């Protein structure tokens, strides 16, 4: 389902024009980002604002329609933007590489290919 202009604007403001998964800004990518459903519609997600994430094209594609089973361990769950403390799970090295501090942090990095060039 297409997201309305009004909803897109609300999501943009909530994320400050940055990807909720990797933090890249519209300025850095040279254009608008996309609105992603954290829990995909195909997996029972909704168009509610709380389920929408402003996302760069790369993160949105790598995430795809991923939705872990309800009984999946925490280590197979993506970090939820605006809810999970990214810094508690992921750290950036002085060279700009991300490392996981927890199994969930490692999963987030790997699933979204966050150490991409």
N, C-alpha and C positions, 0 to 999 in steps of 0.2 A: 504494500500500500504506500502511496506517495505521501510524504510528510508535507503539511501545509507550510506556507511561507511564515505564518505566525509561529507555528511550532518550531520551525527551523531557527527563527530569530531567538526564541526562548532558549533553545539548546546552545546556540552560539554564545549567548550571554553567559549561560551557566558554565561553559568551558573556556570562556575568554578567548575564543578563536583559536584554541589549541586542541590537538588530538588528546583525547582522554586516556589513550593507551600508551602513547610514547612521548607526548608533550610537545611535538613539533608544532610550530605556528604557521598560520596561513602565509605570513610574510616569507617564511623559510621555504615553503613549497610553491610559492608564487600563485596562489589561488585559494578558492574556497575549499573547505574540507567537506566530508560527507556526514550524514546522520545515519548512525548504525543502531540496530536493535541489539542491546547487550544479550538478552535472551531472544534468539531469533523467533520470528513469527511462526516458522515451521515447527519450532519446538514448544509452542504454546506461549511465546512472548507476546507483548502487547505494544500498542502505540502510545502508552502512557509516558509522560515526560520522564518519570523515574527509570524507564527502561531504555531511554535514548542516550546515545553517546556521540559527541562530535569526534569524528575519526578521520585520520589521513587515509588516502586510498590504499597505501601499502598495508597498514594495520587492518583495515577493513577487509581486504582480500585475504590476508593470512588468517585472520580470525574466521572468516567465512560464516558458515551456519553452525559453528561449534557450540555445542551445549552438552555439558557432561550429564550423565545420568543423575537422578536425584540422590542416589546413594553413593555417588562417586566420592573418593577421598578428597580432602582439601587440596592435596598436591596435584590434582587434575582440574583445578578450577582457576580461571583467569582472575586477575585482580579486578575488582569492580571500581571503576572510576568514581570519584567523589564519595566512596564509602570505605574502601580499604586504604590503609596507610601504606602508600607505595614505598616510602622510605624504610618501613619495617621489613620489607620483603626484597627490595632491590637497592643496590648501591652502584654509583658510578665511579669508576677508577679515574685517576688523574689523566689517563689517556683517552677517556671518553667511552670506555667499554663498560657495559652493564654486567654485574655479577649478582646472582641470586643469593640472598641471605637466608632464604627458606626454600623448601621444595616447591612451594607455590610460586615464589618469586622466579625460580629457575624455569618452571613451566611457562609462566607468563612471557619471559624473555624468549624461550625457544619457540613457543606457539606463534608468537607475533614476529619472530626473526628480528628482534630489536637491536641486535649487534650487526645489522646489515650495513654495508658501506654507504 
